[in-house]
Amino acid sequence: MRRVLVTGSGGLAGVNFVRALRASPRAYYIVGTDYSKYHILYPDVDARYLTPRHDDRSFIPRVAEIASKERADFLHPQPSSEAYVISGRRSEVPCRVFLPSAAVMRVGQDKLLSERKLRAAGIPVAMTAAIESKPDVRAAFAKLGKPLWVRARHGAGGRLSLLCSTPTEAALWIELWVRRGAARYDEFILQEYLPGRNIAWDSLWKDGRLVTSYCRERLEYPFKHISPSGITGTPSVSRIIRDERLNEVGRKAVKAIDPKPGGAYSIDVKESASGAPCVTEVDSGKFHSTMPLWGYIAVKHLGLPDYANLADLYVRLGLGEDVRDLPPDTDLLPDGYYLLRDMDVGAYLWREDDGSKVKVL
């Protein structure tokens, strides 16, 4: 029986990851951790523990203690913040991990550093301006036009983001968070507004080779009406799409950030007014929240082979198993399927062309 430790298992993505492992024909003993005494109650795990936050000095010793006690074979840190810390101190954890290097993850989690690296590699990206002081805001609008997205360099879920039409709006928004102590000026960037589709390209890699990937369009976010930016992280409505341009840009973007990728890589793309795909984020070492959920749906409701269970496949690859029945490297999932999900209503798989609907959670 494979013994897997999942940190951050009480979040949406962690619960989805555990659920997907439970859908595997292989037996798993799953240990879950979280720093919330409430959220740790959510996942379907065999043992559960509380840990400090990822930025606490005792986080790694506590995770190592749990891994040793539970004889874990493999560690999957679901939140990217925890994955980054664990990647840099993997030698202190007594089990396998399947993460990029800390240097790669540092670039992937910094939107400014990744934009510069992607641009240098010829990957299409949103025009971006770094901010270090108030005058830089006005200069960015003069150079890039309007409107512009104010974005934090680090963090998920649209952290500190807002679409601003004037330099005054952007400066006031940044100043608010600086005064509250949430960020410094140099934590912010300004990026051009791309009005096209909002797309995620999720992928698994092994020894520099793309194992599999799929693409989805984000159509709606939960509670968007009470979020200043309208973006709240994981989507409430998304659909599977197939587009060879996105497969090509996804491959190139990952390789630009990590020459020999291994593990999970989640790419964010926005299309320009002309429909050209521009990469806005390359989150190395991260499972998007619905990535394991789509894998669960693939095997439980779409009748795809076991290899389509992305969480299960990821663990097997990370454990060094000889996985012979490999999936297609792109377009793993059939297009035209919508995933509809929201708090207290469950999740549904829907097709617009024939109106069919299946409750999946």
BATOR-850104 format. One record per residue (C-alpha): residue number from 1; residue in three letters; chain; x, y, z. Coordinates in steps of 0.1 Angstrom, whole numbers, plus 5000, padded with zeros to 4 digits. Example, Ala and Ser with C-alpha at 12.3 -4.5 7.8 and 13.67 -1.06 7.14 Angstrom:
<nodes>
 seq type mol   xx   yy   zz
   1  ALA   A 5123 4955 5078
   2  SER   A 5137 4989 5071
</nodes>
This chain:
<nodes>
 seq type mol   xx   yy   zz
   1  MET   A 5000 5000 5000
   2  ARG   A 5014 5034 4990
   3  ARG   A 5016 5058 5019
   4  VAL   A 5011 5094 5008
   5  LEU   A 5013 5126 5029
   6  VAL   A 4993 5156 5015
   7  THR   A 5000 5190 5031
   8  GLY   A 4974 5217 5028
   9  SER   A 4949 5188 5023
  10  GLY   A 4920 5209 5038
  11  GLY   A 4919 5234 5010
  12  LEU   A 4897 5229 4978
  13  ALA   A 4927 5216 4958
  14  GLY   A 4938 5193 4986
  15  VAL   A 4904 5178 4991
  16  ASN   A 4902 5172 4953
  17  PHE   A 4937 5156 4953
  18  VAL   A 4927 5132 4981
  19  ARG   A 4894 5124 4964
  20  ALA   A 4912 5116 4932
  21  LEU   A 4936 5092 4949
  22  ARG   A 4906 5074 4965
  23  ALA   A 4892 5069 4930
  24  SER   A 4924 5049 4920
  25  PRO   A 4923 5011 4918
  26  ARG   A 4956 5012 4937
  27  ALA   A 4954 5012 4975
  28  TYR   A 4965 5044 4993
  29  TYR   A 4970 5052 5029
  30  ILE   A 4967 5090 5030
  31  VAL   A 4979 5113 5057
  32  GLY   A 4965 5149 5056
  33  THR   A 4979 5181 5072
  34  ASP   A 4966 5216 5074
  35  TYR   A 4972 5246 5096
  36  SER   A 4934 5252 5100
  37  LYS   A 4917 5231 5127
  38  TYR   A 4885 5234 5107
  39  HIS   A 4897 5227 5072
  40  ILE   A 4916 5196 5083
  41  LEU   A 4883 5180 5089
  42  TYR   A 4873 5181 5052
  43  PRO   A 4896 5156 5034
  44  ASP   A 4889 5118 5033
  45  VAL   A 4922 5108 5049
  46  ASP   A 4933 5080 5072
  47  ALA   A 4952 5102 5096
  48  ARG   A 4951 5140 5100
  49  TYR   A 4974 5165 5117
  50  LEU   A 4977 5202 5122
  51  THR   A 5009 5220 5112
  52  PRO   A 5021 5256 5115
  53  ARG   A 5019 5279 5084
  54  HIS   A 5045 5274 5058
  55  ASP   A 5064 5306 5069
  56  ASP   A 5068 5293 5105
  57  ARG   A 5103 5280 5115
  58  SER   A 5087 5248 5128
  59  PHE   A 5068 5239 5096
  60  ILE   A 5095 5217 5081
  61  PRO   A 5104 5199 5113
  62  ARG   A 5067 5192 5119
  63  VAL   A 5061 5179 5084
  64  ALA   A 5093 5157 5087
  65  GLU   A 5080 5144 5121
  66  ILE   A 5047 5134 5106
  67  ALA   A 5062 5118 5076
  68  SER   A 5085 5097 5098
  69  LYS   A 5058 5087 5122
  70  GLU   A 5034 5077 5094
  71  ARG   A 5062 5060 5073
  72  ALA   A 5052 5081 5043
  73  ASP   A 5066 5070 5009
  74  PHE   A 5057 5102 4991
  75  LEU   A 5049 5138 5000
  76  HIS   A 5026 5160 4979
  77  PRO   A 5025 5197 4991
  78  GLN   A 4993 5210 4975
  79  PRO   A 4996 5248 4982
  80  SER   A 5023 5263 4961
  81  SER   A 5036 5283 4991
  82  GLU   A 5042 5250 5010
  83  ALA   A 5056 5233 4979
  84  TYR   A 5082 5261 4975
  85  VAL   A 5094 5258 5011
  86  ILE   A 5095 5220 5009
  87  SER   A 5114 5220 4976
  88  GLY   A 5142 5240 4991
  89  ARG   A 5145 5217 5021
  90  ARG   A 5136 5184 5006
  91  SER   A 5166 5167 5022
  92  GLU   A 5150 5172 5056
  93  VAL   A 5119 5153 5047
  94  PRO   A 5122 5115 5050
  95  CYS   A 5102 5106 5018
  96  ARG   A 5101 5112 4981
  97  VAL   A 5088 5145 4966
  98  PHE   A 5082 5152 4929
  99  LEU   A 5089 5189 4927
 100  PRO   A 5110 5213 4906
 101  SER   A 5141 5228 4922
 102  ALA   A 5135 5257 4946
 103  ALA   A 5153 5280 4921
 104  VAL   A 5128 5271 4894
 105  MET   A 5099 5274 4918
 106  ARG   A 5111 5309 4928
 107  VAL   A 5109 5321 4892
 108  GLY   A 5076 5304 4886
 109  GLN   A 5060 5320 4917
 110  ASP   A 5072 5355 4909
 111  LYS   A 5052 5370 4881
 112  LEU   A 5078 5396 4873
 113  LEU   A 5107 5372 4871
 114  SER   A 5088 5347 4851
 115  GLU   A 5076 5374 4826
 116  ARG   A 5112 5385 4821
 117  LYS   A 5124 5349 4815
 118  LEU   A 5095 5341 4792
 119  ARG   A 5100 5373 4772
 120  ALA   A 5137 5366 4768
 121  ALA   A 5128 5331 4754
 122  GLY   A 5105 5347 4728
 123  ILE   A 5073 5335 4746
 124  PRO   A 5043 5359 4741
 125  VAL   A 5035 5376 4774
 126  ALA   A 5015 5406 4786
 127  MET   A 5034 5439 4785
 128  THR   A 5046 5444 4821
 129  ALA   A 5060 5473 4842
 130  ALA   A 5077 5469 4875
 131  ILE   A 5068 5493 4903
 132  GLU   A 5091 5506 4930
 133  SER   A 5075 5540 4939
 134  LYS   A 5045 5562 4931
 135  PRO   A 5061 5579 4900
 136  ASP   A 5065 5545 4884
 137  VAL   A 5027 5541 4882
 138  ARG   A 5022 5571 4860
 139  ALA   A 5051 5561 4838
 140  ALA   A 5036 5527 4833
 141  PHE   A 5003 5541 4821
 142  ALA   A 5022 5564 4797
 143  LYS   A 5041 5535 4783
 144  LEU   A 5015 5507 4783
 145  GLY   A 4983 5526 4778
 146  LYS   A 4950 5519 4797
 147  PRO   A 4934 5501 4814
 148  LEU   A 4961 5482 4833
 149  TRP   A 4960 5453 4857
 150  VAL   A 4976 5460 4891
 151  ARG   A 4989 5426 4903
 152  ALA   A 5009 5413 4932
 153  ARG   A 5041 5395 4921
 154  HIS   A 5034 5366 4944
 155  GLY   A 5003 5347 4955
 156  ALA   A 4973 5331 4939
 157  GLY   A 4936 5338 4937
 158  GLY   A 4940 5372 4921
 159  ARG   A 4959 5385 4952
 160  LEU   A 4958 5423 4954
 161  SER   A 4947 5426 4918
 162  LEU   A 4925 5453 4903
 163  LEU   A 4918 5465 4868
 164  CYS   A 4925 5503 4868
 165  SER   A 4916 5529 4842
 166  THR   A 4938 5557 4854
 167  PRO   A 4972 5562 4872
 168  THR   A 4953 5577 4902
 169  GLU   A 4932 5546 4907
 170  ALA   A 4962 5523 4905
 171  ALA   A 4983 5545 4928
 172  LEU   A 4955 5547 4954
 173  TRP   A 4950 5509 4953
 174  ILE   A 4987 5502 4958
 175  GLU   A 4990 5528 4985
 176  LEU   A 4961 5512 5004
 177  TRP   A 4978 5478 5007
 178  VAL   A 5012 5494 5014
 179  ARG   A 4997 5514 5043
 180  ARG   A 4981 5483 5056
 181  GLY   A 5014 5465 5056
 182  ALA   A 5002 5438 5032
 183  ALA   A 5029 5445 5006
 184  ARG   A 5057 5469 4996
 185  TYR   A 5056 5490 4964
 186  ASP   A 5080 5466 4947
 187  GLU   A 5056 5437 4953
 188  PHE   A 5033 5452 4926
 189  ILE   A 5035 5451 4888
 190  LEU   A 5013 5467 4862
 191  GLN   A 5003 5446 4831
 192  GLU   A 4984 5454 4800
 193  TYR   A 4948 5443 4799
 194  LEU   A 4942 5413 4776
 195  PRO   A 4904 5411 4768
 196  GLY   A 4904 5376 4753
 197  ARG   A 4898 5341 4768
 198  ASN   A 4911 5332 4803
 199  ILE   A 4928 5298 4799
 200  ALA   A 4946 5273 4820
 201  TRP   A 4970 5247 4806
 202  ASP   A 4978 5219 4831
 203  SER   A 5005 5194 4826
 204  LEU   A 5027 5166 4841
 205  TRP   A 5063 5162 4832
 206  LYS   A 5090 5135 4839
 207  ASP   A 5127 5139 4833
 208  GLY   A 5122 5168 4809
 209  ARG   A 5095 5150 4789
 210  LEU   A 5058 5161 4787
 211  VAL   A 5038 5132 4800
 212  THR   A 5003 5146 4795
 213  SER   A 4983 5179 4795
 214  TYR   A 4949 5193 4789
 215  CYS   A 4935 5228 4784
 216  ARG   A 4904 5246 4799
 217  GLU   A 4888 5280 4796
 218  ARG   A 4877 5298 4828
 219  LEU   A 4843 5313 4823
 220  GLU   A 4831 5324 4858
 221  TYR   A 4844 5328 4893
 222  PRO   A 4826 5323 4926
 223  PHE   A 4815 5354 4945
 224  LYS   A 4828 5376 4916
 225  HIS   A 4802 5402 4925
 226  ILE   A 4819 5410 4958
 227  SER   A 4855 5408 4946
 228  PRO   A 4870 5441 4934
 229  SER   A 4888 5424 4905
 230  GLY   A 4860 5399 4898
 231  ILE   A 4886 5371 4902
 232  THR   A 4886 5348 4932
 233  GLY   A 4910 5321 4922
 234  THR   A 4894 5288 4913
 235  PRO   A 4866 5290 4887
 236  SER   A 4830 5281 4893
 237  VAL   A 4824 5275 4855
 238  SER   A 4851 5262 4832
 239  ARG   A 4851 5241 4800
 240  ILE   A 4876 5218 4783
 241  ILE   A 4889 5231 4750
 242  ARG   A 4915 5219 4725
 243  ASP   A 4938 5243 4707
 244  GLU   A 4971 5233 4693
 245  ARG   A 4984 5269 4697
 246  LEU   A 4979 5266 4735
 247  ASN   A 4997 5232 4735
 248  GLU   A 5027 5248 4718
 249  VAL   A 5029 5279 4740
 250  GLY   A 5024 5257 4771
 251  ARG   A 5053 5234 4762
 252  LYS   A 5076 5263 4754
 253  ALA   A 5066 5283 4785
 254  VAL   A 5074 5254 4808
 255  LYS   A 5107 5247 4791
 256  ALA   A 5117 5284 4793
 257  ILE   A 5112 5283 4831
 258  ASP   A 5126 5248 4837
 259  PRO   A 5149 5232 4810
 260  LYS   A 5143 5197 4825
 261  PRO   A 5108 5198 4840
 262  GLY   A 5096 5172 4864
 263  GLY   A 5063 5172 4883
 264  ALA   A 5032 5194 4878
 265  TYR   A 5032 5227 4859
 266  SER   A 5001 5250 4857
 267  ILE   A 5001 5277 4830
 268  ASP   A 4978 5307 4829
 269  VAL   A 4971 5323 4795
 270  LYS   A 4951 5353 4784
 271  GLU   A 4943 5360 4748
 272  SER   A 4948 5394 4732
 273  ALA   A 4921 5413 4713
 274  SER   A 4933 5395 4682
 275  GLY   A 4931 5361 4699
 276  ALA   A 4968 5356 4703
 277  PRO   A 4977 5336 4735
 278  CYS   A 4999 5354 4760
 279  VAL   A 5013 5336 4790
 280  THR   A 5006 5354 4823
 281  GLU   A 5019 5329 4848
 282  VAL   A 5039 5296 4849
 283  ASP   A 5033 5281 4883
 284  SER   A 5059 5253 4886
 285  GLY   A 5053 5225 4910
 286  LYS   A 5016 5233 4914
 287  PHE   A 4983 5215 4908
 288  HIS   A 4956 5240 4899
 289  SER   A 4926 5235 4922
 290  THR   A 4905 5216 4897
 291  MET   A 4934 5196 4881
 292  PRO   A 4929 5166 4904
 293  LEU   A 4891 5170 4901
 294  TRP   A 4892 5168 4863
 295  GLY   A 4912 5136 4867
 296  TYR   A 4886 5122 4891
 297  ILE   A 4859 5131 4866
 298  ALA   A 4878 5115 4837
 299  VAL   A 4879 5081 4853
 300  LYS   A 4846 5082 4872
 301  HIS   A 4823 5098 4847
 302  LEU   A 4840 5099 4813
 303  GLY   A 4852 5063 4812
 304  LEU   A 4888 5072 4805
 305  PRO   A 4917 5048 4814
 306  ASP   A 4933 5050 4848
 307  TYR   A 4961 5071 4834
 308  ALA   A 4937 5100 4832
 309  ASN   A 4935 5102 4870
 310  LEU   A 4962 5129 4872
 311  ALA   A 4968 5128 4909
 312  ASP   A 4973 5090 4908
 313  LEU   A 4996 5093 4878
 314  TYR   A 5016 5121 4894
 315  VAL   A 5022 5100 4926
 316  ARG   A 5032 5069 4905
 317  LEU   A 5056 5090 4885
 318  GLY   A 5070 5106 4917
 319  LEU   A 5076 5072 4933
 320  GLY   A 5096 5062 4902
 321  GLU   A 5072 5035 4891
 322  ASP   A 5075 5022 4856
 323  VAL   A 5043 5035 4841
 324  ARG   A 5039 5018 4808
 325  ASP   A 5003 5027 4799
 326  LEU   A 5010 5064 4793
 327  PRO   A 4984 5089 4782
 328  PRO   A 4986 5112 4751
 329  ASP   A 5009 5141 4758
 330  THR   A 4983 5167 4749
 331  ASP   A 4945 5170 4749
 332  LEU   A 4940 5143 4775
 333  LEU   A 4904 5153 4781
 334  PRO   A 4875 5154 4755
 335  ASP   A 4865 5190 4747
 336  GLY   A 4830 5204 4751
 337  TYR   A 4826 5194 4788
 338  TYR   A 4818 5221 4813
 339  LEU   A 4825 5219 4850
 340  LEU   A 4799 5238 4871
 341  ARG   A 4806 5241 4908
 342  ASP   A 4798 5264 4937
 343  MET   A 4795 5264 4975
 344  ASP   A 4767 5242 4988
 345  VAL   A 4755 5231 4954
 346  GLY   A 4780 5204 4945
 347  ALA   A 4796 5200 4911
 348  TYR   A 4781 5191 4877
 349  LEU   A 4794 5180 4844
 350  TRP   A 4774 5196 4816
 351  ARG   A 4775 5197 4778
 352  GLU   A 4760 5227 4760
 353  ASP   A 4755 5209 4727
 354  ASP   A 4730 5183 4740
 355  GLY   A 4721 5197 4774
 356  SER   A 4733 5166 4793
 357  LYS   A 4741 5170 4830
 358  VAL   A 4757 5147 4855
 359  LYS   A 4763 5154 4892
 360  VAL   A 4799 5145 4899
 361  LEU   A 4801 5156 4936
</nodes>
